[in-house]
Amino acid sequence: MTDPTDSLAALPRERTWLLPALRAAQHGERWLSPDTLDRIAAHLRVPKSEVWGVASHYPELRLTRPGRRIVRVCTGVSCRVLGGRELLTACEQRLGVRAGQTAADGAVTLEELDCAFACSVAPVVEVDHAIRGRVTTGDLASLLSAPGHHEVPRPIVAALGPAVSGSPMQRLATLVREAKRRGTGTRLAVGVGSCSVAVGAGDTFTALREEVARRKLPLTVIAAGCNGMCWAAPAVTVLREGAAPVVVGPVAAAEVPRLLDAVSSGAGDGLRDVGRDAMGPQHRVLLERCGVVDADDIADALRHGAYAALAQALDGGAPERVIEEVRTAGLTGRGGAYFQTAVKWAGCRAAAGAPKYIVMNGEEGEPGIFKDRHLMEGDPHRLLEAVLLAAYAVGASRGVLYIHGEAELSAERVAAALAQARRSGLVGEQILGSDFSLEVEIRRGLGGFVLGEETALLESIEGRRAMPRTRPPFPVEAGLWGKPTVINNVETLFAVPSIVARGGAWFAGLGGGRGTKLFGLSGHVRRPGIVEMELGCTLRTLIDAVGGGSSTGRPIFAMVVGGPSGSVVNPRHFDEPLIPRGPVNPGTGGVVALDEGASVRDVVGTLLAFNTRESCGKCTPCREGTARLLAMLEAPVDQASVRQLSEVIQLASLCGLGQAAPFAVLSGLAEFPREFGV
């Protein structure tokens, strides 16, 4: 066990480092003891009461000592409808401890988990921070007795040195030539992402590398991110030069020899591409490199076009042109609010004050939403390029990449990409020899749904409880440390390189002027995963054409769209276009299918209970109103009273998360009144 004092010594003595200090200390001793909190307060020169106040605010921090093992069972909507509650009960019986408690002998702590963000491989159980997916009660004996930790393959990749002369385009061309000299040949890309690792992708990757080496085959095995086809995980994509990718899956470690027999004998031409049907209806822009590019190798990213849009913009010499392309594209925020991105960027550029900041919001703390992790894990260099373009456009010189505290693989891959980009002259001072400079750092969250609200995220970075600020002023005028700041969601940023490279008019030609949107499919659907569709598609298309229909054979009875801030949709609306502020709002893009056996009332209660627990507590309507509303659902439902209280919460809550908290309740009552006895 690490002494928490060791990690403190490396941190500057400033309040902004409070969350990193708390995170590092907990990582060392597994919880935060009173003595540790006192040492943190002394080192950072923050009052002890405020350190305790911050530590008690974030859900991922522990102020009581846990058992020697920690078992968490996900009971979010996707896991719940696929057996999560039954798994929790079975764990209670096997471990001899109730959920939320630690065994008397200190052997184990058992907890419910709001969401493991691996919804596509539900139901999920986490043992000592290692997630296992598609768990059945029959798996529990071996799962609970085995070591919890599992390694994610992290190959060592040689860096590319910076080009030292020429224009930005010329310097990038030098880097690309160096990348191409490394060669490719036939490659086997294993989808290694959070969801796929939970069902054995790490074992498949290791077995594939070892068997290729043993047979001395002229094949390269790479750890790509997930291509979104989580239902086929562990998946292997066969990449031959000049040929279309072929996705094979699921491929367990034991099936690796048979796969190599087919690939190396020439019979690989007959490999069944399991992704053809699911990929057909999609329009993959943001996901175009996910699953085919080596997530740990900047050379592979460069071979696939990374940083070309950045070099193009820097050669153009006018940041305003980037903003105008984004304006022409009609790009709106994909975090759920759908605010015009160009308006935000232009406001920051015009604001007085320096330095200016660009903040990437990768917190993604909503149950049922797991798209941003796929993007960060699958194509981290695209993310960095997007942040660089945004910073260049708004005049920012500082960047903060804020990543969910439990999204370990996302953080590791983004950190590796950042280090590679810095060594290649793509981040830091005078990027690609231009006058543009950007210093970038990574910050990790510690849980909290409210971090989806941009000003609460700024409070967190500054070392405070995550609570929304009163606006105005808006962050573009006075954001991080009072300086002009742009905060963008991961998915929003991912669209920017393609917009700059292909033009705003091209992007505006997709989705009726709205572009594409990522959707996370889960629940009772045959092909759960991440898909990219043009906005304006329908739930019917997502369920049947992409998702493969019901996984149980029973009709889909309802869809939860948009997570805890979303709505419950009746089948009569399945053919409505998914457009922002339309009859069916796509929200953040989470889509959970519920068959006839699911209880809408239970699902609505689960979503509202999460909103209640996650209220930051700053404003009374949200803090007290959601709790009162939840109690009203547990009794015979008085529809008029529920609607009246919901209206108060919507109108009087300080931030958008509180205002949206009653949506699931109101839609459930309106569309499924019988489920509530109305």
Long-range contacts (C-beta under 8 A, 24 or more apart in sequence): 1-28, 1-29, 1-30, 2-27, 2-28, 2-29, 3-28, 4-28, 4-29, 4-36, 4-39, 4-40, 5-39, 8-39, 8-40, 8-43, 11-43, 11-44, 13-43, 13-44, 13-45, 14-44, 14-463, 15-44, 15-45, 15-46, 15-462, 15-463, 15-464, 16-461, 16-462, 16-463, 17-44, 17-463, 18-44, 18-46, 18-51, 18-54, 18-463, 18-464, 19-54, 19-58, 19-443, 19-444, 19-445, 19-446, 19-460, 19-461, 19-463, 20-443, 20-444, 22-51, 22-54, 22-55, 22-58, 22-61, 22-446, 23-405, 23-444, 23-446, 26-61, 26-62, 30-62, 30-65, 30-66, 31-62, 31-63, 31-64, 31-65, 31-66, 32-61, 32-62, 32-63, 33-65, 44-463, 46-463, 53-465, 54-463, 54-464, 54-465, 57-448, 57-465, 57-466, 57-616, 58-445, 58-446, 58-447, 58-448, 58-466, 59-446, 59-447, 59-448, 59-614, 60-405, 60-406, 60-445, 60-446, 60-447, 61-446, 61-447, 65-102, 65-106, 66-102, 66-109, 67-102, 67-103, 67-106, 67-107, 67-108, 67-109, 68-106, 68-107, 68-108, 69-107, 69-108, 69-109, 69-127, 69-128, 69-148, 70-108, 70-109, 70-111, 70-126, 70-127, 70-128, 70-129, 71-95, 71-108, 71-109, 71-110, 71-111, 71-125, 71-126, 71-127, 71-128, 71-144, 72-110, 72-111, 72-112, 72-113, 72-116, 72-125, 72-126, 73-99, 73-110, 73-111, 73-112, 73-113, 73-123, 73-124, 73-125, 73-126, 74-112, 74-113, 74-114, 74-115, 74-116, 74-118, 74-122, 74-123, 74-124, 74-125, 74-126, 75-112, 75-113, 75-114, 75-606, 76-113, 76-114, 76-115, 76-116, 76-119, 76-367, 76-368, 76-606, 76-610, 77-367, 77-368, 77-523, 77-560, 77-592, 77-603, 77-606, 77-607, 78-119, 78-122, 78-367, 78-368, 78-522, 78-523, 78-592, 79-115, 79-116, 79-119, 79-122, 79-123, 79-124, 80-602, 80-603, 80-606, 81-523, 81-524, 81-592, 81-594, 81-598, 81-603, 82-122, 82-123, 82-523, 82-524, 83-123, 83-136, 83-137, 84-122, 84-123, 84-124, 86-137, 87-123, 87-125, 87-135, 87-137, 87-140, 88-112, 90-137, 90-140, 91-125, 91-140, 91-144, 94-140, 94-141, 94-144, 95-144, 114-367, 114-610, 114-613, 115-366, 115-367, 115-368, 117-194, 117-364, 117-369, 117-370, 117-373, 117-404, 117-406, 117-407, 118-194, 118-195, 118-198, 118-370, 119-367, 119-368, 119-370, 119-520, 119-522, 119-523, 119-528, 119-590, 119-592, 120-195, 120-230, 120-231, 120-370, 120-520, 120-521, 120-522, 120-528, 120-529, 120-530, 121-195, 121-196, 121-198, 121-199, 121-230, 121-233, 121-528, 122-522, 122-523, 122-528, 124-198, 131-194, 131-197, 131-198, 132-198, 132-199, 133-195, 133-198, 133-199, 134-198, 134-199, 150-197, 150-202, 151-202, 152-192, 152-197, 152-202, 152-409, 152-412, 153-190, 153-192, 153-202, 153-205, 153-206, 153-223, 154-223, 154-296, 154-412, 154-416, 155-222, 155-223, 155-296, 157-294, 157-296, 157-297, 157-298, 157-299, 157-416, 157-420, 159-298, 159-419, 159-420, 159-423, 159-424, 160-298, 160-299, 160-302, 160-420, 160-423, 160-424, 161-423, 161-424, 162-423, 162-424, 162-425, 163-425, 163-432, 163-433, 165-433, 166-433, 167-315, 167-433, 168-310, 168-311, 168-314, 168-315, 168-431, 168-432, 168-433, 168-434, 169-311, 169-312, 169-315, 171-311, 171-425, 171-432, 171-433, 172-302, 172-307, 172-308, 172-310, 172-311, 172-432, 175-302, 175-307, 175-424, 176-302, 176-303, 178-299, 179-298, 179-299, 179-300, 179-302, 179-303, 180-303, 182-299, 184-220, 184-239, 184-241, 184-300, 184-303, 185-218, 185-219, 185-220, 185-241, 186-218, 186-219, 186-220, 186-238, 186-239, 186-240, 186-241, 186-263, 187-219, 187-220, 187-221, 187-222, 187-239, 188-212, 188-219, 188-220, 188-221, 188-222, 188-236, 188-237, 188-238, 188-239, 188-263, 189-222, 189-223, 189-224, 189-236, 189-237, 189-239, 189-245, 189-291, 189-292, 189-294, 190-221, 190-222, 190-223, 190-224, 190-234, 190-235, 190-236, 191-224, 191-225, 191-226, 191-227, 191-229, 191-233, 191-234, 191-235, 191-236, 191-237, 191-249, 191-291, 192-223, 192-224, 192-225, 192-226, 192-295, 193-225, 193-226, 193-230, 193-233, 193-373, 193-374, 193-377, 193-378, 193-409, 194-226, 194-370, 194-373, 194-377, 194-407, 194-409, 194-410, 195-226, 195-230, 195-233, 195-370, 195-374, 195-529, 196-226, 196-230, 196-233, 196-234, 196-235, 197-409, 199-233, 199-234, 199-250, 200-234, 200-252, 200-253, 201-233, 201-234, 201-235, 203-234, 203-252, 203-253, 204-234, 204-236, 204-251, 204-252, 204-253, 204-256, 205-234, 206-253, 207-253, 207-254, 207-256, 208-236, 208-256, 208-259, 208-260, 211-256, 211-257, 211-260, 212-260, 215-260, 215-264, 217-260, 217-264, 219-260, 219-263, 219-264, 222-294, 222-297, 222-300, 223-294, 223-295, 223-296, 224-290, 224-291, 224-292, 224-293, 224-294, 224-295, 224-378, 225-290, 225-291, 225-293, 225-295, 225-374, 225-377, 225-378, 225-379, 225-413, 226-290, 226-291, 226-374, 226-377, 226-378, 226-529, 226-530, 227-275, 227-287, 227-290, 227-291, 227-292, 227-378, 228-287, 228-290, 228-291, 228-374, 228-529, 228-530, 228-531, 228-532, 229-274, 229-275, 229-278, 229-291, 229-527, 229-529, 230-528, 230-529, 230-530, 231-526, 231-527, 231-528, 231-529, 231-548, 232-274, 232-275, 232-527, 235-274, 235-275, 235-291, 237-291, 237-292, 238-263, 238-268, 238-271, 239-292, 245-291, 245-292, 246-271, 246-273, 247-273, 247-274, 247-275, 247-291, 248-272, 248-273, 248-274, 249-274, 277-548, 278-527, 278-529, 278-531, 278-546, 278-548, 280-545, 281-533, 281-537, 281-541, 281-545, 281-546, 282-531, 282-532, 282-533, 282-546, 283-510, 283-516, 283-532, 283-533, 283-534, 284-516, 284-532, 285-495, 285-498, 285-507, 285-510, 285-515, 285-516, 285-532, 286-375, 286-382, 286-491, 286-494, 286-495, 286-498, 286-516, 286-518, 286-532, 287-374, 287-375, 287-378, 287-518, 287-530, 287-532, 289-378, 289-379, 289-382, 290-374, 290-375, 290-378, 290-379, 291-378, 293-378, 293-379, 295-377, 295-378, 295-379, 295-380, 295-413, 296-413, 296-416, 298-381, 298-417, 298-420, 298-421, 298-424, 301-379, 301-381, 301-382, 301-417, 302-381, 305-501, 306-381, 306-382, 306-385, 307-381, 307-385, 307-426, 308-501, 309-385, 309-389, 309-496, 309-497, 309-498, 309-500, 309-501, 310-385, 310-388, 310-389, 310-392, 310-426, 310-431, 310-432, 310-497, 310-500, 311-432, 312-500, 312-501, 313-389, 313-392, 313-500, 314-392, 314-431, 314-432, 314-434, 314-436, 319-349, 319-392, 319-393, 319-394, 319-395, 320-349, 320-393, 322-389, 322-392, 322-393, 322-500, 323-349, 323-393, 323-394, 324-504, 325-499, 325-500, 325-503, 325-504, 326-393, 326-496, 326-499, 326-504, 327-504, 328-503, 328-504, 328-505, 328-508, 329-495, 329-499, 329-504, 329-505, 329-506, 329-507, 329-508, 329-515, 330-504, 330-507, 330-508, 330-513, 330-514, 330-515, 331-492, 331-495, 331-496, 331-499, 331-507, 331-515, 332-492, 332-514, 332-580, 333-488, 333-489, 333-492, 334-489, 334-491, 334-492, 334-495, 334-517, 334-518, 334-588, 334-589, 335-361, 335-452, 335-489, 335-491, 335-492, 335-588, 336-452, 336-562, 336-565, 336-587, 336-588, 336-656, 337-656, 338-580, 338-581, 341-488, 341-492, 344-476, 344-486, 344-488, 345-390, 345-393, 345-394, 345-486, 347-474, 347-476, 347-477, 348-394, 348-395, 348-396, 348-476, 348-484, 348-485, 348-486, 349-393, 349-394, 349-395, 351-476, 351-477, 351-484, 352-484, 353-477, 353-478, 353-482, 353-483, 353-484, 354-397, 354-483, 355-396, 355-397, 355-398, 355-483, 356-394, 356-395, 356-396, 356-397, 356-398, 356-483, 356-484, 356-485, 356-486, 357-396, 357-398, 357-399, 357-400, 357-479, 357-480, 357-483, 357-484, 357-485, 357-486, 358-387, 358-390, 358-391, 358-394, 358-396, 358-398, 358-399, 358-400, 358-438, 358-485, 358-486, 358-488, 359-399, 359-400, 359-402, 359-454, 359-457, 359-458, 359-461, 359-479, 359-480, 359-485, 359-486, 359-487, 359-488, 360-387, 360-399, 360-400, 360-401, 360-402, 360-487, 360-488, 360-490, 360-493, 361-402, 361-451, 361-452, 361-454, 361-457, 361-487, 361-488, 361-489, 361-490, 362-401, 362-402, 362-403, 362-404, 362-407, 362-410, 362-414, 362-490, 363-402, 363-403, 363-404, 363-445, 363-448, 363-451, 363-452, 363-457, 364-404, 364-407, 364-452, 364-490, 365-404, 365-445, 365-447, 365-448, 365-449, 365-451, 365-452, 365-614, 366-449, 366-452, 366-563, 366-564, 366-565, 366-588, 366-590, 367-563, 367-564, 367-590, 367-607, 367-610, 368-520, 368-522, 368-560, 368-563, 368-564, 368-590, 368-592, 369-520, 369-563, 369-588, 369-589, 369-590, 370-520, 370-530, 370-590, 371-490, 371-491, 371-518, 371-519, 371-520, 371-530, 371-588, 371-589, 372-410, 372-489, 372-490, 372-491, 373-404, 373-407, 373-409, 373-410, 374-518, 374-530, 375-490, 375-491, 375-494, 375-518, 376-403, 376-407, 376-410, 376-413, 376-414, 376-490, 377-409, 377-410, 377-413, 379-494, 380-413, 380-414, 380-416, 380-417, 380-418, 381-417, 381-420, 381-421, 382-494, 382-497, 383-414, 383-417, 383-490, 383-493, 383-494, 384-414, 384-417, 384-418, 384-421, 384-426, 384-427, 384-440, 385-497, 386-493, 386-494, 386-495, 386-496, 386-497, 387-438, 387-440, 387-493, 388-426, 388-427, 388-431, 388-438, 389-496, 389-497, 389-500, 390-486, 390-488, 390-493, 390-496, 391-436, 391-438, 392-436, 392-438, 394-484, 394-486, 396-438, 396-486, 397-437, 397-438, 397-439, 398-438, 398-439, 398-440, 399-438, 399-439, 399-440, 399-441, 400-440, 400-441, 400-442, 400-443, 400-461, 400-480, 401-440, 401-441, 401-442, 401-443, 402-443, 402-444, 402-445, 402-451, 402-457, 402-460, 402-461, 403-442, 403-443, 403-444, 403-445, 404-444, 404-445, 404-447, 405-444, 405-445, 405-446, 405-447, 406-447, 411-442, 411-444, 414-442, 415-442, 418-442, 448-614, 448-616, 449-564, 449-610, 449-611, 449-614, 449-657, 450-614, 450-615, 450-616, 450-655, 450-657, 452-657, 453-655, 453-656, 453-657, 454-487, 455-479, 455-655, 456-616, 456-655, 457-487, 458-485, 458-487, 465-616, 466-616, 467-616, 467-617, 467-618, 468-616, 468-618, 468-654, 468-655, 470-654, 491-517, 491-518, 491-589, 510-534, 510-535, 511-535, 511-536, 512-536, 512-579, 514-579, 514-580, 517-578, 517-586, 517-589, 518-589, 519-586, 519-589, 519-590, 519-591, 520-589, 520-590, 520-591, 521-546, 521-547, 521-591, 521-593, 522-590, 522-591, 522-592, 522-593, 523-560, 523-592, 523-593, 523-594, 524-550, 524-551, 524-552, 524-554, 524-556, 524-593, 524-594, 524-595, 524-598, 525-549, 525-550, 525-551, 525-556, 525-593, 526-550, 526-551, 535-577, 535-578, 535-579, 535-580, 535-586, 536-577, 536-578, 536-579, 537-577, 537-578, 538-574, 538-575, 538-576, 538-577, 538-578, 539-569, 539-573, 539-574, 539-575, 539-576, 539-578, 539-584, 539-591, 540-574, 540-575, 542-591, 543-574, 543-593, 547-593, 550-593, 550-595, 551-595, 552-595, 552-597, 554-595, 554-596, 554-597, 555-595, 555-596, 556-593, 556-594, 556-595, 557-594, 557-595, 557-596, 557-598, 557-600, 558-594, 558-598, 558-600, 558-603, 558-671, 558-672, 559-591, 559-592, 559-593, 559-594, 560-590, 560-591, 560-592, 560-594, 560-603, 560-607, 560-664, 561-585, 561-586, 561-587, 561-590, 561-591, 562-586, 562-587, 562-588, 562-589, 562-590, 562-663, 563-587, 563-588, 563-590, 563-607, 564-607, 564-608, 564-610, 564-611, 564-614, 564-661, 564-664, 565-611, 565-656, 565-657, 565-660, 565-661, 565-663, 566-590, 566-660, 566-663, 566-664, 567-663, 567-664, 567-666, 567-667, 568-600, 568-603, 568-604, 568-664, 568-667, 568-668, 568-671, 568-672, 569-667, 569-671, 570-671, 570-672, 573-671, 599-675, 600-668, 600-672, 600-675, 601-633, 601-668, 601-672, 601-675, 601-676, 603-664, 603-668, 604-633, 604-664, 604-665, 604-668, 605-630, 605-633, 605-634, 607-664, 608-633, 608-661, 608-662, 608-664, 608-665, 611-657, 611-661, 615-658, 615-661, 618-654, 619-652, 619-653, 619-654, 619-655, 619-658, 620-652, 621-648, 621-649, 621-651, 621-652, 621-653, 621-658, 622-649, 622-653, 622-654, 622-655, 622-657, 622-658, 622-661, 625-649, 625-653, 625-661, 626-658, 626-661, 626-662, 629-661, 629-662, 629-665, 633-665, 633-676, 636-677, 637-669, 637-676, 637-677, 637-678, 639-669, 639-673, 639-676, 639-678, 642-666, 642-669, 643-669
